[in-house]
Amino acid sequence: MESSIVTLLSMKKNKIMKLEDISKALDTHDSRRFMMSIKVLEEEGIIFRDKKGKYTLTSNTTLKKGKIKVTKRKGPIVVFDDKTELDVVYKDHKSLENHDIVLVDTSGVTAKVVKILKREYHNYIGEVIKEGKYYLVRSKDKEDIILDKIYPIGTKVLIDGKTNEIKEVIGHKDDLGTREKEILLESLNNTARAISTKNLIPILTGIKFDLKEDGLYLYASDTDVSIRTFIPKEKLTSLDEVGSIVIGGKYIVEIIRKLPNTDISIEVLDGYNKKRKTTFRVNTLKTSTEDVEKDLISKLDQIRNDLITISELHSKYEIELKNDYLNNFDLGMVIRKNSELISREEALKSQVEETKKVIEEQKEEKMQEMAETIVEVKEEEPVLTFTLKITGKKNQLLALRKFIETNGMTYEKVA
């Protein structure tokens, strides 16, 4: 369905259409599937809905899809699929976070954010306080949240980063183990911001625990952005043995969050992690051959399905599109490129037709001009012929001949 919508909007006469016109042109009977396809294409930044509710391909506009990268020097910048970068309009800085997938207007010198397509929300920890008659949750670098329910002052809570609602009560700040759990969970949440869920490299989906003599270091990276947090040894209950290991990021945060408020011990046993008295079977990145094979088979299936989707586009650029996909493994980028190539080809055809039309018009104008031009024909004076018999000496005849030739007259010698 998605490829049919893209193909329809790629046609010159259908560059911008209302939703009902798209549905009518495709003769869709499954409205639910149709709306899901529209939503997917919008979220991928392949199509764009303007203020009038009409849809067009993003490639037909000055809009481009990119990923936000927060830098120390410039603040947020947008990185596009071709690795080019563009500064973001200053007024948009506060509304952006690292790894946001955005649609930006590139018609100016700096990029203006039109829409945030996707955001990776991260949970955070806050503490219940009271100001006046209101109970609030306060957290570092976050806005205060007014509570509907009353919680004891000093209660530590986990806030859902997307809804800004309390997800879980961790415990009171004075309870045994609450402080230790809060420190570890907060450090894990901060470090996990560098992890990209779309990364195909297994090691980049994990968090590295590096325990040294001075404390615990947590590392995460997606090759573009790296985050490191540090818990000094003074905040650790004990340090039995130094070492390091990488654990799947999305698992470890949830496991730590669900543990009771007691001391948390982490011990590596035969490639698994042991926490307190409960053994959580979470694979570290010392994976077995069988796990690697399963992971590869899963990724190959995804690649195979994506290549089939590209074939269903019935594009004359199929080989080029498949090569691009195998270099980047980004199906959305390939579909956008196909739309751009089709639009470029149509624009070139249109330009050729316009050129031919202008040439024909110029020919007709010239012919008309020639037809209307009046040509004046001058009548030539009649040639008069005289016969004269001249006798004289040779030198006299030569002088006469020269005189005749000089004055443009002709003569014939007669017997």
C-alpha positions as CSV (number, residue, x, y, z in Angstrom):
1,M,0.0,0.0,0.0
2,E,2.8,2.4,0.9
3,S,4.6,2.0,-2.4
4,S,1.2,2.5,-4.3
5,I,0.7,5.8,-2.5
6,V,4.3,7.0,-3.2
7,T,3.9,6.0,-6.9
8,L,0.6,7.9,-7.2
9,L,2.1,11.1,-5.7
10,S,5.2,10.8,-7.9
11,M,3.1,11.5,-11.0
12,K,3.2,15.1,-12.2
13,K,-0.6,15.6,-12.2
14,N,-0.9,14.2,-8.7
15,K,1.9,16.1,-6.9
16,I,-0.5,17.4,-4.2
17,M,-3.7,15.6,-3.3
18,K,-6.4,15.4,-0.6
19,L,-6.7,12.3,1.5
20,E,-10.0,11.3,-0.1
21,D,-8.6,11.8,-3.6
22,I,-5.7,9.5,-2.8
23,S,-8.1,6.9,-1.5
24,K,-10.4,7.2,-4.6
25,A,-7.5,7.0,-7.0
26,L,-6.2,3.8,-5.4
27,D,-9.7,2.4,-5.1
28,T,-9.0,1.3,-1.5
29,H,-11.6,-0.8,0.3
30,D,-9.6,-1.4,3.5
31,S,-9.8,2.1,5.1
32,R,-7.9,1.0,8.2
33,R,-5.0,-0.3,6.3
34,F,-5.0,2.8,4.1
35,M,-4.8,5.1,7.1
36,M,-2.1,3.0,8.7
37,S,0.0,3.3,5.5
38,I,-0.5,7.1,5.4
39,K,0.6,7.3,9.1
40,V,3.7,5.2,8.4
41,L,4.7,7.4,5.4
42,E,4.2,10.5,7.5
43,E,6.2,9.2,10.4
44,E,9.0,8.2,8.0
45,G,9.0,11.7,6.5
46,I,8.3,10.3,3.0
47,I,5.0,12.3,2.6
48,F,4.0,15.6,4.2
49,R,0.6,17.1,5.0
50,D,0.3,20.9,4.6
51,K,-1.9,23.3,6.5
52,K,-4.7,22.7,4.1
53,G,-4.7,19.0,4.8
54,K,-3.2,18.1,1.4
55,Y,-0.5,15.5,0.9
56,T,2.6,15.6,-1.2
57,L,6.0,13.8,-1.4
58,T,8.6,15.4,0.8
59,S,11.0,15.2,-2.2
60,N,8.7,17.7,-4.0
61,T,9.3,20.3,-1.3
62,T,12.3,22.0,0.4
63,L,11.8,19.7,3.4
64,K,14.3,17.1,4.3
65,K,14.4,14.4,7.0
66,G,17.3,14.4,9.4
67,K,18.5,13.4,12.8
68,I,19.3,15.9,15.6
69,K,22.8,15.8,17.0
70,V,23.5,18.0,20.1
71,T,27.0,19.5,20.0
72,K,28.8,21.5,22.6
73,R,29.8,24.3,20.3
74,K,26.7,24.8,18.1
75,G,24.0,23.2,20.1
76,P,21.6,21.1,18.1
77,I,22.4,20.5,14.4
78,V,20.6,18.3,11.9
79,V,22.5,15.4,10.1
80,F,21.0,14.1,6.9
81,D,21.2,10.7,5.2
82,D,24.1,11.8,3.0
83,K,26.0,12.8,6.2
84,T,25.7,16.5,5.4
85,E,25.0,18.8,8.3
86,L,23.0,22.0,8.8
87,D,22.7,24.4,11.8
88,V,19.3,24.6,13.3
89,V,17.4,28.0,13.8
90,Y,18.2,29.2,17.3
91,K,14.6,29.5,18.4
92,D,14.1,25.7,17.9
93,H,17.1,24.8,20.2
94,K,15.1,24.4,23.4
95,S,12.5,22.1,21.9
96,L,15.0,19.6,20.5
97,E,16.7,16.6,22.1
98,N,19.6,14.3,20.9
99,H,18.5,11.7,18.4
100,D,15.2,13.4,17.5
101,I,14.2,12.5,14.0
102,V,12.9,15.7,12.4
103,L,11.6,17.2,9.2
104,V,13.3,20.5,8.5
105,D,12.9,23.3,5.9
106,T,16.2,23.7,4.1
107,S,15.2,26.8,2.0
108,G,17.2,29.1,4.2
109,V,20.8,29.3,5.5
110,T,19.8,27.4,8.7
111,A,17.3,24.5,9.1
112,K,13.9,25.3,10.5
113,V,12.2,22.4,12.3
114,V,8.8,21.8,10.8
115,K,7.9,18.6,12.6
116,I,9.5,16.2,15.1
117,L,8.8,12.8,13.5
118,K,10.2,10.6,16.3
119,R,11.6,11.2,19.8
120,E,13.4,8.7,22.0
121,Y,11.9,9.5,25.4
122,H,14.0,8.8,28.5
123,N,12.6,8.2,32.0
124,Y,14.1,10.2,34.9
125,I,14.0,10.3,38.7
126,G,12.4,13.1,40.8
127,E,11.7,13.8,44.4
128,V,8.4,14.9,45.9
129,I,8.5,18.3,47.6
130,K,5.9,20.8,48.9
131,E,5.6,24.4,47.9
132,G,2.7,26.3,49.5
133,K,-0.3,24.1,49.2
134,Y,1.0,22.1,46.1
135,Y,2.9,18.8,46.0
136,L,5.4,18.8,43.2
137,V,8.0,16.4,41.7
138,R,11.3,18.2,41.2
139,S,14.2,16.9,39.1
140,K,17.4,18.3,37.8
141,D,17.1,20.0,34.4
142,K,13.4,19.3,34.3
143,E,10.3,21.4,34.9
144,D,8.4,20.8,38.1
145,I,5.3,18.5,37.9
146,I,2.2,19.3,39.9
147,L,0.8,16.1,41.5
148,D,-2.9,15.2,41.8
149,K,-2.2,12.8,44.6
150,I,-0.4,13.4,47.8
151,Y,2.9,11.6,48.4
152,P,5.1,11.8,51.5
153,I,7.7,14.6,51.1
154,G,11.1,13.1,50.1
155,T,9.5,10.2,48.1
156,K,11.7,9.2,45.1
157,V,9.7,8.5,42.0
158,L,10.4,7.4,38.4
159,I,8.8,9.7,35.8
160,D,7.8,8.6,32.4
161,G,9.8,10.8,30.0
162,K,7.0,10.8,27.4
163,T,3.9,11.5,29.5
164,N,5.6,13.2,32.5
165,E,3.5,11.0,34.8
166,I,4.7,8.9,37.8
167,K,5.6,5.5,36.5
168,E,6.8,3.9,39.7
169,V,7.5,4.9,43.3
170,I,11.1,4.0,44.1
171,G,10.9,4.7,47.8
172,H,11.7,7.3,50.4
173,K,15.0,9.0,50.2
174,D,15.8,8.0,53.8
175,D,14.9,4.3,53.2
176,L,17.7,1.7,53.2
177,G,18.8,1.0,49.6
178,T,16.7,3.7,48.0
179,R,19.6,6.1,47.6
180,E,21.8,3.4,46.0
181,K,19.1,2.3,43.6
182,E,18.4,6.0,42.7
183,I,22.1,6.7,41.9
184,L,22.5,3.6,39.7
185,L,19.1,4.0,37.9
186,E,19.7,7.7,37.2
187,S,23.1,7.0,35.8
188,L,21.8,4.2,33.6
189,N,18.9,6.4,32.3
190,N,21.4,9.2,31.4
191,T,23.8,6.8,29.7
192,A,21.1,5.0,27.8
193,R,20.3,8.2,25.9
194,A,23.2,7.5,23.5
195,I,21.8,4.1,22.5
196,S,20.0,4.0,19.1
197,T,17.3,1.4,18.8
198,K,17.9,1.1,15.0
199,N,21.6,0.2,15.3
200,L,22.5,-3.0,13.5
201,I,25.9,-3.4,15.4
202,P,25.2,-5.4,18.6
203,I,27.9,-3.9,20.7
204,L,26.3,-0.4,20.2
205,T,23.0,-1.5,21.8
206,G,24.6,-2.2,25.2
207,I,25.9,-0.3,28.1
208,K,29.5,-0.9,29.2
209,F,30.0,-1.3,33.0
210,D,33.6,-0.6,33.8
211,L,34.4,-1.0,37.5
212,K,37.8,0.6,38.4
213,E,39.5,1.4,41.7
214,D,38.0,4.9,41.8
215,G,34.4,3.9,41.0
216,L,32.0,2.6,38.3
217,Y,32.0,4.1,34.8
218,L,29.1,3.6,32.5
219,Y,29.5,4.0,28.7
220,A,27.2,4.0,25.7
221,S,27.6,5.2,22.1
222,D,25.9,5.1,18.7
223,T,29.2,6.2,16.9
224,D,27.9,9.8,16.5
225,V,27.3,10.5,20.2
226,S,28.9,9.0,23.2
227,I,27.8,9.4,26.9
228,R,29.8,8.5,29.9
229,T,28.6,8.7,33.5
230,F,30.6,8.0,36.7
231,I,29.6,6.8,40.1
232,P,32.5,7.4,42.6
233,K,33.5,4.5,44.9
234,E,32.2,6.5,47.9
235,K,28.7,5.8,46.7
236,L,29.3,2.1,46.2
237,T,28.6,-0.2,49.1
238,S,31.6,-2.4,48.3
239,L,34.1,-3.1,45.5
240,D,35.2,-6.7,45.4
241,E,36.9,-7.0,42.0
242,V,37.5,-4.6,39.1
243,G,36.5,-5.5,35.6
244,S,34.2,-4.6,32.7
245,I,31.3,-6.1,30.8
246,V,28.7,-4.9,28.2
247,I,25.0,-5.5,28.9
248,G,22.0,-4.9,26.7
249,G,20.8,-1.4,27.5
250,K,17.1,-1.9,27.3
251,Y,17.2,-4.9,29.6
252,I,19.4,-3.7,32.4
253,V,17.5,-0.4,33.0
254,E,14.2,-2.3,33.4
255,I,15.8,-5.0,35.7
256,I,17.3,-2.4,38.0
257,R,14.1,-0.5,38.1
258,K,12.1,-3.6,39.2
259,L,14.5,-4.6,42.0
260,P,13.6,-4.0,45.6
261,N,15.3,-1.2,47.6
262,T,18.2,-3.1,48.9
263,D,21.9,-3.3,47.9
264,I,22.4,-4.4,44.3
265,S,25.3,-6.6,43.5
266,I,26.4,-7.5,40.0
267,E,28.4,-10.6,39.3
268,V,29.3,-12.2,36.0
269,L,28.6,-15.9,36.0
270,D,29.1,-17.9,32.7
271,G,28.0,-15.0,30.5
272,Y,25.0,-14.1,32.6
273,N,24.4,-11.4,35.2
274,K,23.5,-12.2,38.8
275,K,21.8,-9.5,40.8
276,R,21.1,-10.1,44.5
277,K,19.7,-13.6,45.0
278,T,17.8,-13.7,41.7
279,T,19.5,-14.7,38.5
280,F,18.3,-12.7,35.5
281,R,19.2,-14.5,32.3
282,V,20.3,-11.4,30.3
283,N,22.9,-12.1,27.6
284,T,25.9,-10.0,27.8
285,L,27.7,-9.3,24.6
286,K,29.9,-12.4,25.1
287,T,27.3,-14.2,23.0
288,S,27.4,-17.8,21.9
289,T,27.7,-18.9,18.3
290,E,24.1,-19.9,18.3
291,D,22.9,-16.5,19.5
292,V,25.0,-14.8,16.8
293,E,23.5,-17.1,14.1
294,K,20.0,-16.3,15.3
295,D,20.7,-12.6,15.2
296,L,22.2,-12.8,11.7
297,I,19.2,-14.9,10.4
298,S,16.8,-12.3,11.8
299,K,18.7,-9.4,10.1
300,L,18.9,-11.3,6.8
301,D,15.2,-11.9,6.9
302,Q,14.7,-8.1,7.4
303,I,17.0,-7.3,4.5
304,R,15.3,-9.8,2.3
305,N,11.9,-8.4,3.0
306,D,13.1,-4.8,2.4
307,L,14.6,-5.9,-1.0
308,I,11.2,-7.4,-1.9
309,T,9.5,-4.1,-1.0
310,I,12.0,-2.2,-3.3
311,S,11.2,-4.7,-6.1
312,E,7.4,-3.9,-5.6
313,L,8.1,-0.3,-6.4
314,H,8.6,-1.4,-10.1
315,S,11.1,1.4,-10.5
316,K,13.5,1.7,-13.5
317,Y,16.2,2.5,-10.9
318,E,15.7,-0.8,-9.0
319,I,19.4,-1.9,-9.2
320,E,20.6,1.5,-8.1
321,L,18.1,1.6,-5.2
322,K,19.0,-1.9,-4.0
323,N,22.7,-1.0,-4.0
324,D,22.0,2.1,-2.0
325,Y,20.0,0.0,0.5
326,L,22.8,-2.6,0.9
327,N,25.1,0.3,1.7
328,N,22.9,2.1,4.2
329,F,20.1,-0.4,5.3
330,D,17.6,2.4,5.3
331,L,14.4,1.5,3.4
332,G,12.9,5.0,4.0
333,M,15.8,6.7,2.4
334,V,15.7,4.4,-0.6
335,I,11.9,5.1,-1.2
336,R,12.6,8.9,-0.9
337,K,15.4,8.6,-3.4
338,N,13.2,6.7,-5.9
339,S,10.6,9.6,-5.6
340,E,13.3,12.2,-6.2
341,L,14.7,10.3,-9.2
342,I,11.2,10.0,-10.7
343,S,10.5,13.7,-10.1
344,R,13.9,14.7,-11.6
345,E,13.1,12.6,-14.7
346,E,9.7,14.1,-15.1
347,A,11.2,17.6,-14.7
348,L,13.7,16.8,-17.4
349,K,11.1,15.5,-19.8
350,S,9.0,18.5,-19.2
351,Q,12.0,20.8,-19.9
352,V,12.7,18.9,-23.2
353,E,9.0,19.2,-24.2
354,E,9.0,22.9,-23.4
355,T,12.2,23.4,-25.4
356,K,10.7,21.6,-28.4
357,K,7.6,23.7,-28.1
358,V,9.6,26.9,-28.1
359,I,11.6,25.8,-31.2
360,E,8.4,25.0,-33.1
361,E,6.9,28.4,-32.1
362,Q,10.1,30.2,-33.3
363,K,9.9,28.3,-36.6
364,E,6.3,29.3,-37.1
365,E,7.0,32.9,-36.3
366,K,9.9,32.9,-38.8
367,M,7.8,31.3,-41.6
368,Q,5.0,33.9,-40.9
369,E,7.5,36.7,-41.0
370,M,8.9,35.5,-44.3
371,A,5.4,35.1,-45.7
372,E,4.5,38.6,-44.8
373,T,7.7,40.2,-46.1
374,I,7.1,42.1,-49.5
375,V,9.9,41.5,-52.0
376,E,10.5,44.3,-54.5
377,V,11.4,43.1,-58.0
378,K,13.2,45.7,-60.2
379,E,12.7,45.5,-63.9
380,E,15.9,45.3,-65.9
381,E,16.5,47.7,-68.7
382,P,16.5,46.0,-72.2
383,V,19.8,45.2,-73.8
384,L,20.4,47.1,-77.0
385,T,22.6,45.6,-79.7
386,F,24.3,47.7,-82.3
387,T,26.3,46.5,-85.3
388,L,29.1,48.8,-86.3
389,K,31.8,48.3,-89.0
390,I,35.0,49.9,-87.9
391,T,38.1,49.9,-90.0
392,G,41.5,51.3,-89.1
393,K,45.0,50.4,-88.3
394,K,45.9,47.7,-85.8
395,N,46.9,50.0,-83.0
396,Q,43.8,52.0,-83.5
397,L,41.6,48.9,-83.2
398,L,43.4,47.8,-80.0
399,A,42.8,51.2,-78.4
400,L,39.1,51.0,-79.3
401,R,38.8,47.5,-77.9
402,K,40.3,48.7,-74.6
403,F,37.9,51.6,-74.5
404,I,34.9,49.3,-75.0
405,E,36.0,46.8,-72.3
406,T,36.7,49.7,-69.8
407,N,33.1,51.0,-70.2
408,G,31.5,47.5,-69.7
409,M,30.4,47.0,-73.3
410,T,30.7,43.8,-75.2
411,Y,31.6,43.3,-78.8
412,E,32.0,40.6,-81.4
413,K,34.3,40.4,-84.3
414,V,32.4,39.8,-87.5
415,A,33.8,38.9,-90.9
